[in-house]
Amino acid sequence: MNKSYIWSLPTRAFHWLFVVGILIAFLTDDDHLLDYHAIVGYAVLILLVFRILWGFFGPKYSKFKDFPTKKIKEYSSNILKKESKYIGHNPAASYVMITMLVCTLLIILTGVLTYGIQEGKGILSFLNETFFKNMKSMDDLHEFFANFFIFLIVLHLVGIILDKFLYKEVETLKSIFTGYKNSKENKSIKLNIFQKLFAALMFILLISFLIFNLINPKNILVASINKPINYKVQNELFVEECASCHTLYPSLSFT
């Protein structure tokens, strides 16, 4: 068995940054943390753009054209054999990978629409002032795709576990950290200067985006069209005369 360098550093960095981003997105899925949830969603979008472009001009095994999707029937028939023919993604993993990328894009798209329509925030906040305002289906779609993504994560983990037991000698799980797999032939990949520059620029873009949001937490991506109302300032007399015994609540008007 030869050690073959299969997963480049940019590919592995994407994988783990994507994992962290998705985890934080789920942890911030709360009404009080929506601004953070939105920012993380945009950060994941940057990672997604990188991976989609990487799938066209990245190194071998990371390219979509190298995904053996057409061999799914053959793979299913020989899955229990103790020898793996696929040094990169196997056919099942290829389908799961592609579906995860598409699902992530749909989650972000429906998330941006929900954020704008129902919360009046973000780049689509203007939709909150249109007939879309009372539309709840976008939020339902966002939740549906998020739940479906959890299902895909489970499939991905099951696939890793099966690969660990069926093709232990390949060391697929270890390759997620090291980039190396064991194979009969030396099938190592090597990045060209263009691929290295592209990966570096995308990483710089991601870091710059996160720094920008730390410095400007109320930027256009999370800005609200609704101006905050300071009820204490608007009701100074009440605060002076009655606030010691009564709590000031915003009034609700019904039309």
N, C-alpha and C positions, 0 to 999 in steps of 0.2 A: 504493500500500500504506500502511495506517495501523498505527501501533504500538498494540497492544491489551494492556492489563495483564490477563493471564490467571491467573498463579499468584501468589497472595498470599504475603507474607512467612512466615506460619505454615505454609503448604503447602510452601514451599521449605525452611524450617527443618526440618520433619518429614522431608522427603526426605533431606537431608544427615545429620541426626542418625541416621536409620534406617540409612543406608549405613555410617556409622561404627560404630554399634552391632552390626550384622551382621558387619562386618569383625573387630571385637574379639572377638565371640562365637566366630568360627572360629579366631582366633589363640589363644584361651584354652581350646580344646577339648583339654585335656590333663589327665591324672590329677592332676598337681601344681598345676593352676590351676583346679580345678573350682569352688572358692568364687567366684573372679572370674567364671568362666563363668556361674555361677548369677545373680550380681548383675547382670551385663550383660543376661542373659535377662529379668530383671524390669524393667530399665530399658527394654528394647525393648517389653515388654508395655505400659508406660505410653504409649509412642509409638503403639503399635498401638491402644490404647483411644482416644487422641486422634483418630487417622485414621479409625477406624470412626465415631465420633460426628461428626466433621467431614464425613463422607460423607453425613450426614443433614441437618445444619443449617449446614454451611459455605457458602462462596460458590459461585456457579455455576461449573461445570467441575470443581469438587472433589466435588460431590454425586454419589452413586451413580446417582440418577435421571437425571442428565445424561450418563451413560456410554452411548454409542450401541451397546450390545451387540446390538440387534436388526438392525443394519445390516451385520453381518459378511459376509453373502453379497454384498451390493452393494459393500462395500469391497474384498473379495477380487477381484471382477471388474474393478474399476477401479484397482487398486493401482498400476499402471504409468503412469497418467495423471499429467501434470505439475502438476496442480492439486489441492490438498487441500481437502476440504469440511469438515474437522473442525478447529476452532480449539482445542478442548480435547483430551481423549484420543480417539484414533481407536478403532474397534471392537476391533481386535486388541490394542492397548495396554490397553483396558478389561478384556478378559478376563485378560490377564497380570497386571494390577494387582490385580484381585479375587482371583485364584488365589494371588498372593504374600501377600496379607493373610490368607487362610484357612490357607495353608501355614505362615505364621509363627505363627499361633495354635496350630496342631497341634504345631509344633516346641516351643513353650514348654510346652504341656500335657504332652507326653510327656517333656520334659526335667525338669519338676518331679516327675513320677511316678518317673522313673528315679533322680533324685537322692535321693528319699525311700526308694524300695524297695531299691535296691542299695547306696547309700552311707549310708543311715540319717541323712540330713541334710535340713534345710529344713522347711517347713511340713507336709510329708507323711512326715516321718521315722518316725512311728509305724507306717507300713506295713512297715518293716523287721523288725518283731517279729511279723508275721503270716505266713500261708501265701504271701503275695506275695513274700517274701524271695528265693525261688529263681527267680522269674520273670524271664527274660532278654528276653522278646519286646518289652517296653516300650523297652528300649535299642535294639533292632533297628528299631523304628518311629521312634524319635527320629533315628537315623542315616539311615533311608530318607527321611524328610521333609527333613532337612538337605541330603541329596544332591539331592533333587528341587528344592529351593530354588535350588541352584547352577544347575540346568538352567533355571529361570525367570529367573535373573539373566542367563544367556547369551542367552535369548530377548529380554529387555529391551534388552540392549546391541545385539543384531542389529537390533532395531526402530529404535533411535536412529540407527544407522549408515544403515539404509535410508532413514529419514526425512530424514537429512542430505543424501543424494544425490538422492532423488526430489523432495523439497519444500524445496530449499535456501533459497528466498526466505522461508519461514515462520520460519526460525531457531528450530526446536524445541529444539535442544541448548543454544543460548544462553539460551533462556527459563528453563532450569532454574536459571540463576544470576541472571538479571535480572528474571524474571517476565513479560517482554514477548514477544509474538509479533507477526508481521506478518500483517495480514488486510485484505481489501477494505473491510470496514466496521469502525467503532470498536466493539468488543465488550468493552470494559474492565469489570472487576468492581470492586466496592468493598465493604469490610467494614463491617458495622454494629457498634454498640457492644457488643452481646451477643457477637458472634463475636470481637471483640478481647479482651474480658474472659475468655472461655473459653480462648482461645489462651494468654493471659498466665498464667492460673491453672494450666494444664497444664504450661507451661514451668517455673513456680515449683515445681510438684509434682515434676517430673523433677530439677531442681537440688537440691531439698530431700532427695529420695531418695538421690541420689549423695553428698551431704554426710553424711547420716545413716550411710551405710555406711562412709564414711571414718572417722567418729568411733567407730562401733560395728561393727567388722569381723566380730564373732562374734555377730551378732544372730540373731533367730529364723529368718530366711530361709536361713541357712547353718549354724545350730547343729546339732550332732550329738547323737544320743541315746547314743552310745558315749563313756564317760568316758575321757580319755587316761590311759595307764598309764606311770608313770615306773619302768621296770625297775631303774634304778640305785638308786633309793630303796628299792624292795622287796627288793633284794639287796645290802644294804650290805656284808655280810661278803665276798661274792664280789668286789665292787669293790675292797675294801681288800686282800684276799689274792691275788686271781688276775687282776685286770683288767690288770696290767702285761704279761701274756703272752697272755691270752685275751680274746676279744671276747664281750660279753654279747648274746645273742639271745633274743627271746621264745620260750617253748616253745609247741609246737603240740599240742593234745590232740585225739584222734580218738575219736568215739563211734559 
